[in-house]
């Protein structure tokens, strides 16, 4: 099964810049994402003709669950149509991330059925993970929370965005670095304006120190480097 043949098999490195841009476009234009957490099924139906099914229905499509290779979610193609099967028995937050991970494979044009030992498989997994993370926990919003002196704890991110503790921890780790070298700010203002109500709800402004803190963070950000992603996760 091949979802797309547009992906270059010999791509040399993880293209975080491209994934970031694609994710931001969805965040900016999607009508189904108005805040967080959002309904991933509604988002996918809005942006594609992919069908979502639980593992229970795999038998209707002649698919053996044991052969899927994933305990959470998998995307397959049948008769020219794509289906994402997800394990509804798992916690909701895990299912949400897994579905967005699989949608990331689809939207990024990844090649499927690669052996896990193939370097391209590993790169595609990192890209799909980053796509899911940026869609479910946008960097722009998290950084705005920091500017407003909101302490980003795993508990805060879990409750605000409905993600797992592991996903929240990963997101905090990446935000400790800056990636000015690859960051595209074209959508930053649009995204922050669109989700202003959500940001105000989870991290109200502290006007007494907001301007000074914003300046200090900007200076610090320029001094850091995005070594975390460059070195691979």
ABEGO torsion letter per residue (X at the ends): XBABAABBAABABBBAAAAAAAAAAAAAABAABABOBBBAAAAAAAABABBBBBAAAAAAAGBBAAAAGBAABBBBBBGGBBBBBBBAABBAAAAAAAAAAAAAAAAAGBBBGBBAABAAAAAAAAAAAAAAAAAABBAAAAAAAAAAGBBBBAAAAAAAAGBBAAAAAAAAAAAABBBAAABBAAAAAAAAAAAAAAAAAABBBBAAAAAAAAAAAAAAAAABBBAAAAAEX
